[in-house]
């Protein structure tokens, strides 16, 4: 099962159990957008660099609060 197939609740449970990371979720979503968007054109603007920057902030925060 792909991470994009899980519900938000299921993803949260997996994050809490540390069986997946925010980076893995983001990468799965980015990949899915790359696969589907050429057909549906849902995204007018998609900034992968912004996602990467936010992931770095999440990782830094996580390490500060949960070393």
Secondary structure, DSSP 4 states (H G I P E B T S, - for coil): --GGGS-HHHHHHHHHTTSS-HHHHHHHHHHHHHHHHHHH---S---HHHHHHHHHHHHHHHHHH--
